[in-house]
Amino acid sequence: MLYEEKEKLTARPHNIILEDRTRLSVSGVIDVESFDDRQIVAKTSKGNLILRGNELHIDKLILDTGELVVTGLITDLGYEEAAPGGSLWSRLFK
C-alpha cells in the first residue's frame, strides 16, 4: 500500500451509532479482520474495534466508503490496544 493511500484510510472520520443495543452503524472502517455470530473485529481509522454479542450479523459492509452495519444483541464494544513499536518495516515506512 502506498503511503498516500494509507494516509487517506487513517484520515477517514470514525463514528459509532448504537441503536437499542441491536443495531450498530460504524464509519471509518478499513477492513473486517474476523467475524462470527459472537464477535466481530473491524479495523478502523482509529484502531481495531472489537464487537461482542449474540447472533451478530453483518448487514452492510462497504469498504470503499468505510461503512459497516451490524445487527444482533450487542453486549460489548471496545478498542484493541496496539502493540508499541511494531516491526522494523512498519516503523521505517510509517
MMTF fields as JSON, N, C-alpha, C and O atoms, coordinates in Angstrom:
{
  "mmtfVersion": "1.0.0",
  "mmtfProducer": "UNKNOWN",
  "numBonds": 375,
  "numAtoms": 376,
  "numGroups": 94,
  "numChains": 1,
  "numModels": 1,
  "chainsPerModel": [1],
  "groupsPerChain": [94],
  "chainIdList": ["A"],
  "bondAtomList": [4, 2, 8, 6, 12, 10, 16, 14, 20, 18, 24, 22, 28, 26, 32, 30, 36, 34, 40, 38, 44, 42, 48, 46, 52, 50, 56, 54, 60, 58, 64, 62, 68, 66, 72, 70, 76, 74, 80, 78, 84, 82, 88, 86, 92, 90, 96, 94, 100, 98, 104, 102, 108, 106, 112, 110, 116, 114, 120, 118, 124, 122, 128, 126, 132, 130, 136, 134, 140, 138, 144, 142, 148, 146, 152, 150, 156, 154, 160, 158, 164, 162, 168, 166, 172, 170, 176, 174, 180, 178, 184, 182, 188, 186, 192, 190, 196, 194, 200, 198, 204, 202, 208, 206, 212, 210, 216, 214, 220, 218, 224, 222, 228, 226, 232, 230, 236, 234, 240, 238, 244, 242, 248, 246, 252, 250, 256, 254, 260, 258, 264, 262, 268, 266, 272, 270, 276, 274, 280, 278, 284, 282, 288, 286, 292, 290, 296, 294, 300, 298, 304, 302, 308, 306, 312, 310, 316, 314, 320, 318, 324, 322, 328, 326, 332, 330, 336, 334, 340, 338, 344, 342, 348, 346, 352, 350, 356, 354, 360, 358, 364, 362, 368, 366, 372, 370],
  "bondOrderList": [1, 1, 1, 1, 1, 1, 1, 1, 1, 1, 1, 1, 1, 1, 1, 1, 1, 1, 1, 1, 1, 1, 1, 1, 1, 1, 1, 1, 1, 1, 1, 1, 1, 1, 1, 1, 1, 1, 1, 1, 1, 1, 1, 1, 1, 1, 1, 1, 1, 1, 1, 1, 1, 1, 1, 1, 1, 1, 1, 1, 1, 1, 1, 1, 1, 1, 1, 1, 1, 1, 1, 1, 1, 1, 1, 1, 1, 1, 1, 1, 1, 1, 1, 1, 1, 1, 1, 1, 1, 1, 1, 1, 1],
  "groupList": [{"groupName": "MET", "atomNameList": ["N", "CA", "C", "O"], "elementList": ["N", "C", "C", "O"], "formalChargeList": [0, 0, 0, 0], "bondAtomList": [1, 0, 2, 1, 3, 2], "bondOrderList": [1, 1, 2], "singleLetterCode": "M", "chemCompType": "L-PEPTIDE LINKING"}, {"groupName": "LEU", "atomNameList": ["N", "CA", "C", "O"], "elementList": ["N", "C", "C", "O"], "formalChargeList": [0, 0, 0, 0], "bondAtomList": [1, 0, 2, 1, 3, 2], "bondOrderList": [1, 1, 2], "singleLetterCode": "L", "chemCompType": "L-PEPTIDE LINKING"}, {"groupName": "TYR", "atomNameList": ["N", "CA", "C", "O"], "elementList": ["N", "C", "C", "O"], "formalChargeList": [0, 0, 0, 0], "bondAtomList": [1, 0, 2, 1, 3, 2], "bondOrderList": [1, 1, 2], "singleLetterCode": "Y", "chemCompType": "L-PEPTIDE LINKING"}, {"groupName": "GLU", "atomNameList": ["N", "CA", "C", "O"], "elementList": ["N", "C", "C", "O"], "formalChargeList": [0, 0, 0, 0], "bondAtomList": [1, 0, 2, 1, 3, 2], "bondOrderList": [1, 1, 2], "singleLetterCode": "E", "chemCompType": "L-PEPTIDE LINKING"}, {"groupName": "LYS", "atomNameList": ["N", "CA", "C", "O"], "elementList": ["N", "C", "C", "O"], "formalChargeList": [0, 0, 0, 0], "bondAtomList": [1, 0, 2, 1, 3, 2], "bondOrderList": [1, 1, 2], "singleLetterCode": "K", "chemCompType": "L-PEPTIDE LINKING"}, {"groupName": "THR", "atomNameList": ["N", "CA", "C", "O"], "elementList": ["N", "C", "C", "O"], "formalChargeList": [0, 0, 0, 0], "bondAtomList": [1, 0, 2, 1, 3, 2], "bondOrderList": [1, 1, 2], "singleLetterCode": "T", "chemCompType": "L-PEPTIDE LINKING"}, {"groupName": "ALA", "atomNameList": ["N", "CA", "C", "O"], "elementList": ["N", "C", "C", "O"], "formalChargeList": [0, 0, 0, 0], "bondAtomList": [1, 0, 2, 1, 3, 2], "bondOrderList": [1, 1, 2], "singleLetterCode": "A", "chemCompType": "L-PEPTIDE LINKING"}, {"groupName": "ARG", "atomNameList": ["N", "CA", "C", "O"], "elementList": ["N", "C", "C", "O"], "formalChargeList": [0, 0, 0, 0], "bondAtomList": [1, 0, 2, 1, 3, 2], "bondOrderList": [1, 1, 2], "singleLetterCode": "R", "chemCompType": "L-PEPTIDE LINKING"}, {"groupName": "PRO", "atomNameList": ["N", "CA", "C", "O"], "elementList": ["N", "C", "C", "O"], "formalChargeList": [0, 0, 0, 0], "bondAtomList": [1, 0, 2, 1, 3, 2], "bondOrderList": [1, 1, 2], "singleLetterCode": "P", "chemCompType": "L-PEPTIDE LINKING"}, {"groupName": "HIS", "atomNameList": ["N", "CA", "C", "O"], "elementList": ["N", "C", "C", "O"], "formalChargeList": [0, 0, 0, 0], "bondAtomList": [1, 0, 2, 1, 3, 2], "bondOrderList": [1, 1, 2], "singleLetterCode": "H", "chemCompType": "L-PEPTIDE LINKING"}, {"groupName": "ASN", "atomNameList": ["N", "CA", "C", "O"], "elementList": ["N", "C", "C", "O"], "formalChargeList": [0, 0, 0, 0], "bondAtomList": [1, 0, 2, 1, 3, 2], "bondOrderList": [1, 1, 2], "singleLetterCode": "N", "chemCompType": "L-PEPTIDE LINKING"}, {"groupName": "ILE", "atomNameList": ["N", "CA", "C", "O"], "elementList": ["N", "C", "C", "O"], "formalChargeList": [0, 0, 0, 0], "bondAtomList": [1, 0, 2, 1, 3, 2], "bondOrderList": [1, 1, 2], "singleLetterCode": "I", "chemCompType": "L-PEPTIDE LINKING"}, {"groupName": "ASP", "atomNameList": ["N", "CA", "C", "O"], "elementList": ["N", "C", "C", "O"], "formalChargeList": [0, 0, 0, 0], "bondAtomList": [1, 0, 2, 1, 3, 2], "bondOrderList": [1, 1, 2], "singleLetterCode": "D", "chemCompType": "L-PEPTIDE LINKING"}, {"groupName": "SER", "atomNameList": ["N", "CA", "C", "O"], "elementList": ["N", "C", "C", "O"], "formalChargeList": [0, 0, 0, 0], "bondAtomList": [1, 0, 2, 1, 3, 2], "bondOrderList": [1, 1, 2], "singleLetterCode": "S", "chemCompType": "L-PEPTIDE LINKING"}, {"groupName": "VAL", "atomNameList": ["N", "CA", "C", "O"], "elementList": ["N", "C", "C", "O"], "formalChargeList": [0, 0, 0, 0], "bondAtomList": [1, 0, 2, 1, 3, 2], "bondOrderList": [1, 1, 2], "singleLetterCode": "V", "chemCompType": "L-PEPTIDE LINKING"}, {"groupName": "GLY", "atomNameList": ["N", "CA", "C", "O"], "elementList": ["N", "C", "C", "O"], "formalChargeList": [0, 0, 0, 0], "bondAtomList": [1, 0, 2, 1, 3, 2], "bondOrderList": [1, 1, 2], "singleLetterCode": "G", "chemCompType": "PEPTIDE LINKING"}, {"groupName": "PHE", "atomNameList": ["N", "CA", "C", "O"], "elementList": ["N", "C", "C", "O"], "formalChargeList": [0, 0, 0, 0], "bondAtomList": [1, 0, 2, 1, 3, 2], "bondOrderList": [1, 1, 2], "singleLetterCode": "F", "chemCompType": "L-PEPTIDE LINKING"}, {"groupName": "GLN", "atomNameList": ["N", "CA", "C", "O"], "elementList": ["N", "C", "C", "O"], "formalChargeList": [0, 0, 0, 0], "bondAtomList": [1, 0, 2, 1, 3, 2], "bondOrderList": [1, 1, 2], "singleLetterCode": "Q", "chemCompType": "L-PEPTIDE LINKING"}, {"groupName": "TRP", "atomNameList": ["N", "CA", "C", "O"], "elementList": ["N", "C", "C", "O"], "formalChargeList": [0, 0, 0, 0], "bondAtomList": [1, 0, 2, 1, 3, 2], "bondOrderList": [1, 1, 2], "singleLetterCode": "W", "chemCompType": "L-PEPTIDE LINKING"}],
  "groupTypeList": [0, 1, 2, 3, 3, 4, 3, 4, 1, 5, 6, 7, 8, 9, 10, 11, 11, 1, 3, 12, 7, 5, 7, 1, 13, 14, 13, 15, 14, 11, 12, 14, 3, 13, 16, 12, 12, 7, 17, 11, 14, 6, 4, 5, 13, 4, 15, 10, 1, 11, 1, 7, 15, 10, 3, 1, 9, 11, 12, 4, 1, 11, 1, 12, 5, 15, 3, 1, 14, 14, 5, 15, 1, 11, 5, 12, 1, 15, 2, 3, 3, 6, 6, 8, 15, 15, 13, 1, 18, 13, 7, 1, 16, 4],
  "groupIdList": [1, 2, 3, 4, 5, 6, 7, 8, 9, 10, 11, 12, 13, 14, 15, 16, 17, 18, 19, 20, 21, 22, 23, 24, 25, 26, 27, 28, 29, 30, 31, 32, 33, 34, 35, 36, 37, 38, 39, 40, 41, 42, 43, 44, 45, 46, 47, 48, 49, 50, 51, 52, 53, 54, 55, 56, 57, 58, 59, 60, 61, 62, 63, 64, 65, 66, 67, 68, 69, 70, 71, 72, 73, 74, 75, 76, 77, 78, 79, 80, 81, 82, 83, 84, 85, 86, 87, 88, 89, 90, 91, 92, 93, 94],
  "secStructList": [7, 7, 2, 2, 2, 2, 2, 2, 2, 2, 6, 1, 7, 7, 7, 3, 3, 3, 3, 6, 6, 6, 3, 3, 3, 3, 7, 1, 3, 3, 3, 3, 3, 3, 3, 7, 1, 1, 3, 3, 3, 3, 3, 3, 6, 6, 3, 3, 3, 3, 3, 3, 3, 3, 3, 3, 3, 3, 3, 3, 3, 3, 6, 6, 6, 6, 3, 3, 3, 3, 3, 3, 3, 3, 3, 3, 3, 3, 3, 7, 7, 7, 7, 1, 1, 7, 7, 2, 2, 2, 2, 2, 6, 7],
  "xCoordList": [0.852, 0.0, 0.897, 1.858, 0.571, 1.323, 1.071, 0.02, 2.047, 1.933, 0.71, 0.014, 0.444, -0.704, -2.017, -2.939, -2.108, -3.32, -3.527, -4.65, -2.448, -2.534, -2.974, -3.779, -2.452, -2.819, -4.302, -4.957, -4.839, -6.262, -7.141, -8.152, -6.746, -7.544, -7.57, -8.619, -6.44, -6.403, -6.999, -7.251, -7.23, -7.825, -9.345, -9.996, -9.925, -11.389, -12.021, -11.497, -13.142, -13.855, -14.392, -14.825, -14.364, -14.791, -15.898, -15.695, -17.074, -18.225, -18.908, -18.864, -19.549, -20.304, -21.681, -21.806, -22.711, -24.088, -24.676, -24.783, -25.056, -25.658, -27.12, -27.44, -28.01, -29.449, -30.026, -30.033, -30.506, -31.179, -30.372, -30.956, -29.07, -28.165, -28.411, -27.913, -29.171, -29.466, -29.013, -29.04, -28.601, -28.131, -26.976, -27.101, -25.849, -24.662, -24.214, -24.015, -24.054, -23.534, -22.165, -22.001, -21.183, -19.811, -19.308, -19.504, -18.66, -17.99, -16.483, -16.041, -15.713, -14.261, -13.69, -12.579, -14.439, -13.988, -13.068, -13.405, -11.924, -10.947, -11.083, -10.96, -11.337, -11.447, -12.127, -12.153, -12.669, -13.172, -12.185, -12.049, -11.492, -10.436, -10.982, -10.435, -12.05, -12.671, -14.108, -14.46, -14.928, -16.314, -16.932, -16.6, -17.819, -18.715, -19.95, -20.097, -20.83, -22.078, -21.91, -22.874, -20.696, -20.457, -19.423, -19.38, -18.589, -17.551, -17.203, -17.112, -17.009, -16.561, -15.384, -15.459, -14.297, -13.134, -13.013, -12.773, -13.181, -13.125, -11.945, -11.764, -11.151, -10.046, -10.623, -11.197, -10.472, -10.999, -9.857, -8.702, -10.183, -9.17, -8.621, -7.616, -9.268, -8.813, -8.367, -8.182, -8.189, -7.733, -8.715, -9.773, -8.363, -9.228, -10.388, -10.192, -11.602, -12.821, -13.314, -13.497, -13.528, -13.998, -15.426, -15.706, -16.33, -17.745, -18.05, -17.66, -18.748, -19.147, -20.643, -21.223, -21.264, -22.69, -23.216, -22.472, -24.491, -25.163, -25.875, -26.463, -25.818, -26.468, -26.093, -26.957, -24.802, -24.328, -24.314, -23.903, -24.769, -24.803, -24.284, -24.622, -23.472, -23.045, -24.105, -24.205, -24.897, -25.95, -25.432, -25.95, -24.402, -23.89, -22.4, -21.981, -21.612, -20.184, -19.77, -19.785, -19.4, -18.926, -17.562, -17.481, -16.503, -15.161, -14.751, -13.932, -15.307, -14.967, -15.349, -14.643, -16.467, -16.919, -16.67, -16.853, -16.252, -15.943, -17.156, -17.11, -18.244, -19.482, -19.631, -19.349, -20.083, -20.382, -21.656, -21.792, -22.591, -23.811, -23.923, -23.879, -24.07, -24.167, -25.49, -25.885, -26.177, -27.379, -27.186, -26.335, -27.985, -27.893, -27.844, -27.908, -27.731, -27.623, -26.171, -25.332, -25.867, -24.505, -24.302, -24.976, -23.362, -23.129, -21.871, -21.734, -20.941, -19.66, -19.021, -19.086, -18.401, -17.575, -16.42, -16.569, -15.27, -14.065, -12.991, -13.145, -11.901, -10.779, -9.615, -9.323, -8.965, -7.791, -6.6, -6.384, -5.843, -4.654, -3.587, -3.31, -2.995, -1.942, -0.643, -0.343, 0.116, 1.42, 2.357, 2.406, 3.106, 4.015, 5.141, 5.618, 5.547, 6.682, 6.298, 6.317, 5.954, 5.67, 6.949, 8.01, 6.855, 8.027, 8.934, 8.538, 10.153, 11.118, 10.585, 10.709, 9.987, 9.485, 8.327, 8.243, 7.44, 6.31, 6.771, 6.164, 7.837, 8.356, 9.079, 9.001, 9.789, 10.509, 9.59, 9.861, 8.506, 7.627, 6.304, 5.316, 6.247, 5.046, 4.752, 3.767],
  "yCoordList": [-1.178, 0.0, 1.241, 1.331, 2.171, 3.407, 4.273, 4.183, 5.111, 5.975, 6.883, 7.095, 7.422, 8.314, 7.585, 8.145, 6.318, 5.536, 5.249, 5.329, 4.912, 4.635, 5.885, 5.803, 7.029, 8.284, 8.603, 9.098, 8.328, 8.555, 7.673, 8.13, 6.4, 5.474, 5.873, 5.788, 6.307, 6.675, 8.056, 8.421, 8.832, 10.159, 10.122, 11.149, 8.95, 8.841, 9.169, 8.779, 9.881, 10.121, 8.805, 7.936, 8.662, 7.421, 7.742, 8.487, 7.166, 7.382, 6.06, 5.134, 5.993, 4.809, 5.255, 6.17, 4.598, 4.852, 3.507, 2.588, 3.401, 2.187, 2.468, 3.376, 1.684, 1.86, 0.672, -0.448, 0.908, -0.103, -1.387, -2.451, -1.311, -2.461, -3.555, -4.671, -3.248, -4.264, -3.874, -4.708, -2.637, -2.18, -1.21, -0.225, -1.504, -0.671, -0.225, -1.047, 1.09, 1.658, 2.243, 3.012, 1.885, 2.339, 2.941, 2.371, 4.097, 4.679, 4.666, 4.528, 4.809, 4.788, 3.379, 3.176, 2.4, 1.004, 0.774, 1.12, 0.194, -0.11, -1.561, -1.859, -2.463, -3.89, -4.603, -4.083, -5.77, -6.641, -7.795, -8.57, -7.907, -8.903, -10.278, -11.282, -10.352, -11.64, -11.398, -10.315, -12.44, -12.317, -13.692, -14.641, -13.78, -14.913, -14.379, -13.165, -15.247, -14.758, -14.219, -13.722, -14.307, -13.786, -12.656, -11.916, -12.511, -11.471, -11.011, -11.811, -9.701, -9.105, -8.189, -7.372, -8.334, -7.46, -6.652, -7.204, -5.342, -4.443, -3.493, -2.878, -3.379, -2.426, -1.082, -0.957, -0.072, 1.259, 2.255, 1.919, 3.462, 4.509, 4.907, 5.615, 4.461, 4.782, 3.558, 3.643, 2.423, 1.203, 0.064, 0.241, -1.108, -2.279, -2.18, -2.02, -2.277, -2.245, -3.675, -4.395, -4.086, -5.442, -5.358, -4.696, -6.037, -6.087, -7.491, -8.474, -7.582, -8.894, -8.878, -7.838, -10.05, -10.147, -11.503, -12.483, -11.559, -12.793, -12.587, -11.533, -13.597, -13.579, -12.344, -11.705, -12.014, -10.855, -11.181, -12.265, -10.222, -10.352, -9.056, -7.965, -9.181, -8.014, -7.776, -8.535, -6.722, -6.401, -5.599, -5.705, -4.792, -3.933, -3.716, -3.392, -3.893, -3.616, -3.05, -3.749, -1.776, -1.112, -0.511, 0.554, -1.194, -0.741, 0.522, 1.298, 0.734, 1.949, 3.212, 4.218, 3.16, 4.324, 4.157, 5.1, 2.955, 2.722, 2.469, 2.728, 1.969, 1.76, 0.31, -0.618, 0.128, -1.188, -1.081, -0.183, -2.005, -2.072, -3.494, -4.463, -3.602, -4.894, -4.946, -3.971, -6.1, -6.303, -7.527, -8.376, -7.604, -8.657, -8.01, -6.785, -8.801, -8.245, -7.902, -8.796, -6.619, -6.159, -5.984, -5.177, -6.754, -6.727, -5.979, -5.537, -5.831, -5.211, -4.663, -5.283, -3.494, -2.992, -2.227, -1.512, -2.386, -1.734, -1.744, -2.34, -1.073, -0.974, -1.798, -1.816, -2.471, -3.266, -2.319, -1.507, -2.429, -1.597, -2.088, -3.285, -1.177, -1.536, -1.764, -1.067, -2.744, -3.011, -1.867, -1.447, -1.352, -0.247, -0.689, -1.821, 0.212, -0.061, -0.717, -0.061, -1.97, -2.701, -3.223, -3.174, -3.721, -4.271, -3.145, -1.982, -3.534, -2.562, -1.891, -0.676, -2.669, -2.113, -1.153, -0.109, -1.481, -0.585, 0.727, 1.771, 0.686, 1.939, 2.765, 3.993, 2.113, 2.847, 3.521, 4.638, 2.854, 3.365, 3.885, 3.874, 4.322, 4.856, 6.239, 6.847],
  "zCoordList": [0.0, 0.0, 0.0, 0.765, -0.852, -0.932, 0.291, 0.927, 0.611, 1.779, 1.68, 2.673, 0.48, 0.302, 0.546, 1.139, 0.083, 0.306, 1.782, 2.281, 2.487, 3.917, 4.674, 5.602, 4.28, 4.932, 4.724, 5.642, 3.531, 3.264, 4.151, 4.683, 4.307, 5.112, 6.578, 7.216, 7.126, 8.538, 8.786, 9.935, 7.72, 7.874, 7.804, 7.998, 7.53, 7.452, 8.795, 9.839, 8.78, 10.033, 10.589, 9.832, 11.898, 12.545, 13.539, 14.497, 13.295, 14.171, 14.445, 13.636, 15.621, 16.007, 16.476, 17.289, 15.954, 16.406, 16.822, 16.01, 18.094, 18.622, 18.925, 19.693, 18.319, 18.49, 19.249, 18.738, 20.461, 21.282, 21.464, 21.665, 21.4, 21.542, 20.506, 20.658, 19.458, 18.445, 17.041, 16.136, 16.844, 15.532, 15.746, 16.474, 15.101, 15.234, 13.855, 12.961, 13.686, 12.442, 12.728, 13.675, 11.918, 12.121, 10.821, 9.748, 10.918, 9.75, 10.006, 11.147, 8.951, 9.084, 9.124, 9.614, 8.611, 8.612, 7.412, 6.28, 7.676, 6.632, 6.182, 4.994, 7.128, 6.82, 7.979, 9.094, 7.733, 8.793, 8.872, 7.926, 10.01, 10.149, 10.491, 10.035, 11.286, 11.601, 12.05, 12.517, 11.897, 12.349, 12.537, 11.828, 13.484, 13.664, 14.378, 14.513, 14.833, 15.428, 16.843, 17.425, 17.416, 18.775, 18.831, 19.814, 17.793, 17.819, 16.413, 15.482, 16.281, 15.021, 15.348, 16.265, 14.592, 14.744, 13.462, 12.388, 13.584, 12.426, 12.576, 13.627, 11.532, 11.508, 11.09, 10.008, 11.95, 11.655, 11.56, 11.819, 11.193, 11.09, 12.454, 12.531, 13.535, 14.888, 15.674, 16.889, 15.007, 15.663, 15.471, 14.867, 15.986, 15.864, 16.843, 18.047, 16.303, 17.092, 17.261, 16.279, 18.513, 18.809, 19.312, 20.311, 18.611, 18.985, 19.471, 18.841, 20.595, 21.112, 21.362, 21.674, 21.22, 21.455, 21.064, 21.026, 20.774, 20.374, 19.053, 18.807, 18.209, 16.907, 16.088, 15.487, 16.067, 15.308, 13.819, 13.404, 13.034, 11.579, 10.967, 11.426, 9.943, 9.179, 8.115, 7.151, 8.29, 7.327, 6.149, 5.037, 6.399, 5.33, 5.563, 6.674, 4.525, 4.578, 3.236, 2.223, 3.235, 2.017, 2.356, 2.967, 1.959, 2.316, 1.555, 2.048, 0.367, -0.392, 0.368, 0.305, 1.086, 1.857, 3.352, 4.122, 3.767, 5.181, 6.054, 7.256, 5.477, 6.229, 6.672, 5.913, 7.92, 8.464, 9.294, 10.126, 9.062, 9.862, 10.398, 9.64, 11.717, 12.387, 13.145, 13.785, 13.07, 13.863, 14.751, 14.486, 15.801, 16.797, 18.169, 18.274, 19.214, 20.564, 20.845, 20.959, 20.956, 21.179, 22.681, 23.321, 23.233, 24.677, 25.063, 26.204, 24.111, 24.453, 23.192, 22.131, 23.312, 22.226, 22.821, 23.812, 22.205, 22.702, 21.638, 20.571, 21.953, 21.028, 21.541, 22.736, 20.628, 20.936, 21.006, 20.106, 22.068, 22.205, 21.242, 21.172, 20.509, 19.564, 20.322, 21.291, 19.87, 20.488, 20.137, 18.981, 21.119, 20.831, 19.906, 19.976, 19.055, 18.186, 16.884, 15.843, 16.904, 15.683, 15.067, 15.69, 13.855, 13.187, 12.695, 12.62, 12.367, 11.85, 10.598, 10.45, 9.684, 8.432, 8.688, 8.041, 9.612, 9.872, 10.494, 10.255, 11.29, 11.871, 10.824, 10.85, 9.896, 8.858, 7.865, 7.425, 7.508, 6.449, 6.974, 6.24, 8.167, 8.782, 8.287, 8.705]
}
